[in-house]
Amino acid sequence: MNFTNMDWALIWSATVETFVMTGASLIFTVLIGLPLGVILFLTAQGQLLENRWTYQALSFLVNVLRSVPFLILLIVMIPLSRALAGTALGVQGAIPPLVASAAPFFARLIENVLREVDPGVSEACRAMGANSRQTVTMALLPEATTGILAAITVTAITLIGYSAMSGVIGGGGLGDLAVRFGYQRYQSDVMLITVLILVVLVQLLQMIGDKLAARIQGKTQ
């Protein structure tokens, strides 16, 4: 292994691309997954907007998307990625499948987080005459803030792993670098560096998420 002759500028560029992919995908994942998770929770049996058919339809859709392996989803969504992002390659082309895979996962996490909120919170809101929207925005979501932050952290870490896999079809970032140089050109030093950077990114995200969750939990107690 020769670490002195490596193209560090290329490695830095790939790291930035991974940040961009993960960050953009996480934003869209939260924007889609949070409302979807709330609807799943509200339409479940015994909840404020109980609706068996709506819950089963959304639950089926979430389970289908979660069950498709990400590499297969990458390939299947190539036409849709071209339509949405203008390309199926690079950072832009990787974002649609990343969101399609992570949003259902995040939605299910949100549903589970809301289920853990004390049912007395909803009952108290009902007693005070609050409607469903007010109950969710003013009571349930604030009560579940710590759990939601933990869900975002887990999803961000999952997206880092998925973004690395997108390198198989030229998705850009560290995964693409590892495939093109580490695997196809047998440069094990590049492969090792990309793996180490991914490990560091995951550790940093977990530390930041844990500290933010602990700080918020301390303020609410």
N, C-alpha and C positions, 0 to 999 in steps of 0.2 A: 504494500500500500504506500502511496506517495501523496501525502497531504499538502506538500509545499507547491506542487504544480497544478493543483486543482483550480478550476475557474470559480473563484469565490463570488465574483460578480454575478455569475449565472445562478449560483446557489442562493444568493441574496434575492435575486429577481424571482426565483421559484418560490422562496419563502413568502415574499410579498404577495404573489399570486394566490398562495394558499390562504393567507390572511383575507384577501379580498373575496375569494370564493366562499370561505367559511362565514365571513361577516355578512355578505350580501344574502347568502342562503339562509342564515340564521334570522335576519330581519324578516324575510318573506315567510319563513317557517313560523315565526311567532305571530305575524299578522294573519296567517291562515289557520294555524293550529290552535291558537288561543280561543277564538270564537267557536271553532269546531268542537274543542274540548268542553267549552261551556254549554253548547247545545246538547252534546252527548249527555252531560250531567243533568241538565234541566229536563230532558225528555225521557230519562230513565224512570223505571218503576218507582213510585212513591215520591217523585220530585215535583217541583213547582209546575212544570209544563209537561207532565207525563203524557207521552204519545208513543205507543208501542211500535207503530209502523215507521215513524220517523227515526226512532232510536235504532231499530233493526236495520233500516236501510243505510244509515250513516255508519253504524257499527260494521256492517258487511263491507262497505267501501273501505273503511279504515283497515280492516283485517286483510282485505285483498292486497292493498298497497303495501302493507307491512310484511306480507308473506312473500312478495316477489324479491328475489335476491337483487342487490343493488346493481351488480354488473349486468344482469339481464335487463333491468329497468333502463340502464344507460343506453343499451342497444335499441330496445323497443321504442324509447322516446326520441330517437334521433330525428325523425320527421317533425315531431312537435317542438323539439328544441330549435330546429331551424326556423320554424314558423314564429316562435316566440322571441328568440334571441338573435335570429338572423344567421346563426351558425350552430353546428353541433360540436365544434372543436373549441379548444381554449377555455378560458375562464367563463366567458359568456355562455358557451354551449353546455357547460357542466352545471350551471345554476338550476335550470328547470328540473332535471332529474334529481338533484340534491334536495330541492324543496319538495318534490313529489314523494320522495322516500322519507324525509325527516318530518314533514308536517303531520302525517297520520300518527307517527310515533309520539310526537310532542302532544298531539291532541289527546291521546290515550293517557299520557302522563298527567295532563291537566285534569282530565276526568277523575283520575284516581286521587289527585291532590284535593280536589273539591269534595270528594266523598269523605275525606278524612276530617273536614271541617265539622265542628260540633253542630248537629241538627238543630240545636236550640237557637242558633243564630238565625236560621231561616224562619223558625217559628216566631221568634221575637219580632222580626221584620213584618211578618204577616199580621201579627197582633197590632202593630202600629200603623197598619194600612198601606205598607209599601208594596208596589207592584214588582213584577219579576225583574225588570231592568234595574230598578233601584236596589233590590235585594242583592243582585249580582255585583253591581258596581260599587255600592256603598258598604256592603257587609261581607259577602263571600270572598271576593277577590282580595280586599285588604286583609282579611283573616288568613288567606292562603298565600300571602306574599312570599314567605320564606320557602314554602314548597314549590311555588312557581319559579322562583329564582334557582332552586336546586334543579328543577326540570330543564330550565334554560341551559344551565351548566352542563348537564348530562347530554342534552341535544347538541350543544356546541362541540363537545368532545366527539360525539358520534359523527358529526359533519366533517371533522378533521380526518377521521378514518375514511369516510366515504370520498372526500376530496382526493385523498391519496389513491383510492381505487380508480377514480376517473382518469388517471394517467394512462390506463390501459388503452383508452380510445382517444388519447391526445387531449385530455382535459386540462392540461397545464398544471402548474404548481409543482410541489415536491414529488408527487406521485409520477407525473410525467417525466421528471428528471430521473427518478429512480429507474423507470422502465427503459428510457432511451439510452442512458449511460450506464447505470448499474447493472441492468439485466441484458440488454441487447449488445452492449460493448464490453461486458464482463469487467466493468470498473467497480470492484467491490468497495473501494474507498468512498466513491460517490454514494453507493447504496448505504454504507454505514453512516455517513454524515446525514443523509436524508432521514434515516430512522432516528438518529439521535435528536435531530431538530424536531421531529414530530413528537417524540417522547417529552422533550422540554416544553413544547407548546401545550400538550395535554396537562402536564404538571402545573404549568402556570395558570391555565384556565381553571383547573380544579381548586388551586389555592385561592385565586381571586373570588371564585364563586363561593367557597366555604367562608371566607372572611366577610363577604357582603351579607351572606345569609346569617352569620353569627351576629353581625352588627345590627341588622334589622330585627332579629329575634330579641336582642338585648334591649332595643328601644321599645318594643311592644310589651315587654314584661314589666 
